[in-house]
Amino acid sequence: EVVEDSAIGALGHVFMGMQDRWNFGGLQFPPDQAVDWTSRVLKAGGMYTWHVPRQNSQMARKQFGLLLKIDDAVAKLSISPTLQPSRVPSYQPYHDPTDTP
């Protein structure tokens, strides 16, 4: 049955991993594609959730960096304010002390 009221109904949702294996592995999702796919889904009125693995008790650093890029792009979209993210991420990415710059 068709629902006439847009406040009632289903919400399209994508739940996507960023790495080559679900809970671990390297970041494999190209940043431009991640931004494009997320933007398309949001512009269509859907929702996009990215699966980000943890390193110890924090989000994986590279994946968190990609989330910040996606968030920046989404903030610039011309979509309804009700579809914008509710807050800006304030979490600092994990820094592995053994990782050299």
N, C-alpha and C positions, 0 to 999 in steps of 0.2 A: 504494500500500500504506500502511495506517495505521501510524504509528510510535507505539508504546506508551510509550517512554522520552522524557520531555519534554526531556531533555538532548540528544537527537538530533532533528534536523529543521530546518525552515526558520524564519527570523525575518522577520516582516513589517517592511518598511522604507519610509519616506517620505523623499524628498530634494526639498526645497521651496526655492524662491527667495523672498527677502523684498522685492525691488524690482520695479519695473515692467518691467525688461529684465534678462536673466540676469546679466550681469557689470557692469552699471552702471545708473544711474537712481535715482530717489528711492525711499525706503522706502514701500512701498504696502501692506504686510500689517498689518491692524489688530491691535494688541497683545492685546486680549481673545481674538480668534479664534486668534492664534498660540499663546497659552497653552492654550486649550481643545483645539485640534487636537493639540498635542504631548502634553498630559495624556491624552487619549483613547487615543492610540496606545500610550503607555507603559503605561497601565493594562491594555491588551489584550495586553501582552507583546511589543509591537513596538519598533521603534527609529525615531527621528526625527532627521534631519540637515538643518540649515538652511544653505543656500548664502548666504554673505556675501561681497560683493565687497571688494576692497582699495582703499584710497586710499594711493597710494605703496606703502610696505612694511607698512602696518597695515590692520586691519579698518576698514571704514566706520563712523564714529562712531555714527550713529543706529541702524544695524543691530546694532552691538555692544551698545548700550543695550537693545535689545529682547531680545537673547540673555540679558542679565543678568536681565531681568524673567522670561523663560521659566525660567531656571535657578532663580530664587527660588521660583517656583510649583512646579516639579518637586520641589524639595527638601522641600516640604510635603505631597507626595502620600503616601498610604498604600499603598505598593507594596513588593514584596520588596526588601530591601536590595541584592540582586544586580542589580536593575534601576536603582538610583540612579546618577547620574553619579559617575564615579570620582574627580573632583576639582573643586574650586571654581575658576572662571576667575580667573586672577591678572593677566590682560592688561589694560592700561590703554587705553581707547578713544583713537582718533586725535583730536587737536585741530587743526583747521585754523586757523593763525594769522590768516588773513584773515576768519574767521567771527566776527562780532560777537555778543555775548550778547543 
